[in-house]
């Protein structure tokens, strides 16, 4: 048998067969000869048919957009059906340069394709993710030198740079919501894949920390909290940060070098209170154990607050009078606006899902929408930006679907809200690339109403 290696695979080609006749002596000599040849050929044959010299490649599906992904070398399937937030086993490739393709098992079109050079015996992890609406890959070389005893190594891949251009990562015993001046980031302003690992001190064989991910330079801008993560002596890991459903918070994956993958989904959501009671009334609201606002004068757009995701009870009041409790369910990683409008006798409580992921358009890189909170307005509200339609006939208590528009000219953008013959204008407004905006129309139809332009991300 001879051996032919094509594209990192081993193909066996059978030797030709001939009809030969031997005498008993010749048969004995022939048997010994073939036995000797078999021993002589066994070592090179084992090396050729085996894979001990191969590079090893595996796939991490770090997306929520693709339920499963396959990895191909050209058209040769290397790994099959890697489920979201999991990692495959390794596939062997001979040393060389290959075209690697990633695609869904249900599609004949590649989601991503790239050239990669691999060296014999080395290990590689192909991380597939989605950033700014585009499929992307990062190749992690899994051959980092083992640290000395008493240490571990960690690096960060920010795979959601579109929604968090830079992040800081802390390992601390403090709560992520209460970082102090003594907490120093292990990784700072990470915009992609860090080029080097950071050394982490390990005590007594293992150390347990809270991993806290914040926006660059702002310890209060918490994007992800991972409690009680244990790292062991000489462990080498990469923290992969991915996008969330709301477009602001992040999820995490911790990949051990040549080891397992652990997913850490965000357990929080973000919610802001919009106080919009009639006649400038005050609004108070508590969701679960989180106070969203206390006696807030209307109309006011509050700031986002982190809230534990899941089924929660909402307690609200208008002008100090309690309203009936409301059951709300928040999805982890999502952003919401809680609009409390109307009167005690006729309240309106609407939970609006916010899409704060930046626009993925290069020509229209601004995202904008309209929220109608005008008490007593009998007709729907519409909105234009520099003459382009943004929203049409949005009912009281509702929000329009966000649309993408162009950035402002040097003189600014003109926003116009209309309801029948009524019109309200915001002139010379700055709409900047990458920002997400909401135009809030709040207050009473019988009073003077001023549109409010709010940056949401």
N, C-alpha and C positions, 0 to 999 in steps of 0.2 A: 504494500500500500504506500502511495506517495501522498503528500499533504500539500494543499494549496490554500493560502490565506488571502481572502478577499474581504476588504472593508472590515477588518477586525474579526471576521468569523472564520471558522475552520471547516474546510470542505475536504472530505476524504475521497480519494480516487482509487478504485480497486485495481490491483495489478492484473495483467492479462493471464489467462489460464491456458496451459498447453498440455496435450496428452503425451506423457513421457513414460518409458518402460525401463525398469532397472532390474539387475540381477540381485539376489539376496545380499551379496557383499556390497554392491553399489547402493542398495537401499539402506544398509547400515551406515555406510560412509556418508550417504546423502543426508540421513537423519541427523548425524553428528554435525555435518556442515551447516544444515539449516538451524540447528540449535545454537551453534556458535554465532551464526549471522544474526539470529534473533536477539541474543545477548548484546552483541555489538551495536545493533540498531535500536535497542530498547531505550537508551537515554535520549538520543536526539528525537526519537519518535514521541516520547512522553513530553518533551519540551514543546514540540510542534503541536501535538494534539491538545495539550493542556492550555491553561490561560494564566499561568503564574507571571508571565511577562506583560500581560495586558494592562492597559489603563482601565480604571473603573469609573463609570459614569452613572449618576442617578438623577432623578427629577423630583423637585419639590413643587407641588401645586399650591402656590401661595395666593391663589385667586379665590374669590367668591363668585366670579363671573362664569367660570367653567367648572361644572360638577366633576368632570374627569378630563384628564389630559394624557396623551401618548407622546413618547419621545422616539424620533426616528433618526437614523443615520442615512441620509438621502431617503430612499424608500424602504430601508430595512428597519423594522420595528425593534427598538431596544428595550423599552419598558411600556407597559400596557395599563391603561385605566387607573391612573393615579388620581385618587379622590381629592377634592378640595381640602386644603390644610393638612395634607399628609405627604410622606416621602416614599419613593419607590425603593426597591433593592437596587444593587449595582448591576450594570451590564458591562461586559468586556469589550474593549476596542484595542486593536493593535496601535502602537505608537504612530502618529501621523496627524495630518490635518483633514478634518471632515466637515461636511455640511450637516448641521444638526437642525432638525425641524420639530416643532411642537404643534400639535393640533388636537382638537376634540375628537374622540372616537366616532362621533356622529357626523363628522365633516371630512370632506376630501380636500379642503383648503387649509393650508398652514396658518396658524395664528401667529407664529413667529418662525424665523429662519435665520441662522447665523453660522459663520465659520469658526471652528474651534480646533486648536492644536492640542493634542494630549501626549504626554510622555509615558513611557512604559512604567508600570507599577504604581503610577500616581492616581489619586482619587479626586473626583470632581463632582460638585453638586450644581446642577442647572436649576436656578430658581426662576419660576415663571410667575409673573404678577401683572397687574393692570394699574397703570398710573395715568391720570388725566385722560381716561377713556381709551388709552392705547395699550395694547399687549406689549410686554417687555420681558427681557430675560437678563439675569446676572449669573455669571459662572463663578462659583466659589472653588478655589483650589484648596483641597482638604489635606494639605501636607505641612501645616504649621508646626514648627518645632515644639516639642513638649516642654512646658515650663519646669523650672526647678520645683522640688518638693516644697509645699507650703504656699503654692501659687496656682492660679487658674488664669485663663486668657479669654477675653471677650471682645468682639467687634460688633458693629451695628450696620445693617443695611436698611436705609430709609427708602422703602419701596412705595411710599405715598408722598413724594416730594411736592406733588401738585397741590395737595391740601395742607401740607406742613413743610414749607420750603426748607426749614432747618429744625432739628430737634436736639435737646439735651437729654442724656440718660443718666439716672442716678441709681446707685445701689446703696440702700440705707436701711437702718432699723426704724426710722421714723415713718409715720404715715405719709403716703404720697400727697395727701391734702394738707400736710403740715410740715413741709420742708423748711429747714432752718438755715441760718447763715453758715452753719458748720457742714452742711451737705454740699459736697463738691461733685460736679458731674464727672462721671467716668468718660463719657463721650460728649463732645460739645459741637453744636451747630453741624449736625450730620445731614448732608444734603443728598447722599447716595450711599454707595458702599465704601466704608472706611478702608483705607489702604493698609492699615496696620492694626494689629490686635493690641488691646490694653491689658496690662498685668493686674490681676486682682489677688489680694492677700486672702489665703484660706487658713482658717483656724481649726485645729484638732480634726483634720481630715475632711471637714466640710464646713461651709458657712451658709447661712440662710439670710436672704435680704428681701426687702420690697424693691422691685424694679419700677422706677417712676420715669415716665417719658413726658417731657414738657416742651412747649415751644421754646425756641432759642432765647436764652436770656431772661425768661419769665417763669419763675418757680410756681406761680399761681395758675399758669396756663397748662393745666394737666390734660394730656391727650390719652394717656394709658396708665393704669395702675395694675401691676402684677404682684400680688402679695405672696410672701413666703416661698421664694424660689431658692432651692438648695443647689449650690455648686460644690463639687467635690475636688479634692486635691488633683492637680494637673489637668483638670477638665478644660477643653477648648471648645468654645461655642460662638455662634453667630446669632444675634437677635435681629429677626426680620420684622420690620414694621409695615403693616399694610393698611389700606383704606377701610373706612367704615361706611355704613349705609347713609349716614347723615352728611358725610363729606368733611367732618372736622375731627372727630375722635379717631383713634387708631386701634387696630388689633395687633397682636404679636405672635410670633413663632420663634421658638428657641431650638436651633439646630446644633446638635453636638457633632464635632468633627468625626466623620466616619461612624456616627452613632445615630441615635434616635431623634425624632422631632416631636416637640410638645407645643400644642396650640394654646394660646392664651387670649380668648376673645374678651373684648371690653364688656364689662358687666354694668356699665353706666349708660345713661342717656343724658342729653342736655335739654333743658326746658326754660323758657323765659315767660314771665307774666306780662301781659299787656292789659293794663287797667283802663277800662273804657266805659265805666258806669255813666249813666245819663246824668245831666246837670252837675258835672264835675264831682260826682260822688267818689267816695273812697272805696278801695277794694283790698281785701286781705285774702291770702290763699296759702294753704299748706298742703303739700303732697307727700303722703307718708310721713316721714319725720323731717322733711325739708321745708323750711319756710321760704316761700317764693316772694312774698311781699306782705307788709303789714301796714294797713291804713294808707295805701298809696293813692294819692290824688289823681283822678282821671282828667285828661288822658295822659298816660305815661307808658313808654315802652321800656320794660326792664331788661336787665342783662341775663344772659344764659347762666343757669346753675346746673351743676352735676346732680343727677338724681339716680338712685338705684333703679335699674330697669326691671320690668315685670308688672304684675298687677298691684295697683296702689289705690288708696282712697284719697280723694280730693275734698278738702274742707275749704269752703269759700264763704265770704260775707261781703255785702255791699252796704256801705254806711253803717257798719257795726251790726247789721242784722244777718244772721246766719242763713245760708241757703242749704238746700238738701244736699247731702253728700253725693259725690259722683265717683263711680268706679272707672279708673283709667288703666290702660295697659300700654306700657312704653317698651319699644323694641330696643335692645342693647345696641349702642353705637349710633342711634338716631338722634336728630335734633327736632324740637317741637316748639311751637308758639301756643300758649294758652291765652285765648282771648275771652276776657270776662267783661260783658257789656250789658246794657239794659238797666232795669230797675229791680228792686227786691220783688215786686209784684210780677214782673215779667223779665226774668234774667235770661241772658244768652251766654252759654259757656261752650266754647268750641275749641277742640284740640286740633291744631293745624300741623301737619307734618312738613318740616322744612327741608329743602334740598340745598345744602350749603356747599356742595362740591363745585369748584370753579368751572367756568365754561371751558370746553375743550376745543372751541373754535378759534382759529387764528385770525379770521376776519372779523368775528364778533365775540371778543374775549370778555365781555361783561355779561353777567346774568342778573336779571331784574324781574320782579313780580309786584302784584298789588294785593293788599289786604283791605277789605271793606268793613270798617267798624263804625260807620256813621249811623248813630241811633236815629230812628224815625225817618230814614230815607226810604221812600217807597219804590224807587227804581234801582237797577243795578248800576255799578260803577265801571267805567272803562278808563284805560290809560294809554297814552302814547309817549314815546321818547323820540324827540326830534322828528315827529310826524309818523314814526313807525309804530304800528300797533303792538302793544304789550299785553293788554288785557281787555276783555270785552264782556260787559254785562255781568260783573261779579256781584253775587247777592250778598246781602248783609251777613256778616259772620264768616264769610268764605275768603279763600285766597285763590289767586290765579296760578296757573302753571308757569313756572319760571321760563323766560325766553332769553335768548342771547342777542345782545345789541353791540354796536360799535362803541369804542371809547369816545370820550368827549373831544370836541375840537378845542382849539385854543381859547375860544370864547365860552366854552361850557355847553352843556346839554340843557334842553328845555323839556320838562316833563309836564304833561297836561292830563288831569283827571276830569272826566265829564260824567254827568248823570242827567239825561234829558237836556234841558236848556241850561243847566248849571255847569259851571266850569271853574276849576281850580288849577293854579299854575305854580310850578317851581322852575325858576329860570336860572340860567348860568350855573348849572350843577356839574360837578366833576365826577365823571364815571370812569374809573381806572381799571385797566386790564387786570384780570384775575379776581376782581372783587365780586361779591354777591350782594345785591341790594334788594330791600323791600321798601315800597312806598306805602306807608300806613295812612289811611284816611280814617281819622278818629274824631269823636265828639258828637255833637247833636246837630241835626239838619237845620234846626231853628237858630243856630248860633254861627259865628264865624269859624270856618274850618280851614286849617292850614295843613297841606300834605307834609308828611315827615319822611325824609329819605334816610334809611338806616343801613349801615354796612353790617352784614350778618356773619362774615367769616374773618 
